[in-house]
Amino acid sequence: MTDSTNPIATALAATRQTIRELEARYQRATGSVQLLAVSKTRPLEAVRVAMDAGQQSFGENYLDEALPKINAIEGAQWHFIGAIQSRKTARIAQHFDWVHSVDRAKIAQRLSDQRSANQARLNVCLQVNIDQESSKSGASVADLAALADFCAALPRLSLRGLMAIPAPRQTLHEQREVFAQIRKLFTELQNQHPSLDTLSIGMSGDLEAAIAEGATIVRTGTAIFGNRC
Ligand SMILES: *Cc1c(COP(=O)(O)O)cnc(C)c1O
């Protein structure tokens, strides 16, 4: 049941509306930008409310926090978007539909090996560390093409595209500049792997720039669920 007075339902509707307006403003096809609701640190109940309001895909960063939600909630699509440790790949491969944060061959190999044969292939994006920040995960730009070739050859993965979390920039112009760089890398990868269709860029604070530069998935948490404490 949709409760239109719930703040999460209201914020979700507003975010969807914003996305539709930005699609129109930047000549993007209607519905070409998918909203991923980032539910990290949010309680199960918040995810339920968002689902009741029509949201189907959710992003989580921390496996141990995500598993109880995944087990309790039926019918959602789960995207892993956090840093990946080797010892967690089996459970990530088993419980998620998408992984946005593949950044090295060893992790890709394990995810493919551990994805069960009776599940659909695991959809993956490569995370690129576009600002070369030592604190952040992500493959370097130099390693990206080889990593894409490696992932595309793995039997239980479906390589879908690219994800990035640029360092914060203040102006729309600066945000667009870095997203344009990422889009260029994406286009180059598409030349080698024409089936790539996913550019996962943009969060609550840089949604407009991301949609202007070709995002197909935007990942928003605070815009939907409010500030994290
Ligand atoms: C937390 C997080 C988001 C959502 O960020 P908001 O600013 O809350 O919209 C998106 N992507 C990743 C990888 C995150 O860790």
PDBQT file of the ligand as one rigid body, heavy atoms in Angstrom, charges set to zero:
ROOT
HETATM    1  C1  LIG A 301      26.416   6.226  -0.186  1.00  0.00    +0.000 C 
HETATM    2  C2  LIG A 301      26.619   6.021  -1.642  1.00  0.00    +0.000 A 
HETATM    3  C3  LIG A 301      25.751   6.600  -2.580  1.00  0.00    +0.000 A 
HETATM    4  C4  LIG A 301      24.592   7.506  -2.198  1.00  0.00    +0.000 C 
HETATM    5  O1  LIG A 301      25.071   8.737  -1.758  1.00  0.00    +0.000 OA
HETATM    6  P1  LIG A 301      24.043   9.913  -1.395  1.00  0.00    +0.000 P 
HETATM    7  O2  LIG A 301      24.918  11.109  -1.281  1.00  0.00    +0.000 OA
HETATM    8  O3  LIG A 301      23.422   9.508  -0.109  1.00  0.00    +0.000 OA
HETATM    9  O4  LIG A 301      23.068  10.019  -2.471  1.00  0.00    +0.000 OA
HETATM   10  C5  LIG A 301      25.961   6.324  -3.921  1.00  0.00    +0.000 A 
HETATM   11  N1  LIG A 301      26.972   5.531  -4.340  1.00  0.00    +0.000 NA
HETATM   12  C6  LIG A 301      27.826   4.958  -3.473  1.00  0.00    +0.000 A 
HETATM   13  C7  LIG A 301      28.913   4.087  -3.995  1.00  0.00    +0.000 C 
HETATM   14  C8  LIG A 301      27.680   5.186  -2.104  1.00  0.00    +0.000 A 
HETATM   15  O5  LIG A 301      28.545   4.623  -1.255  1.00  0.00    +0.000 OA
ENDROOT
TORSDOF 0
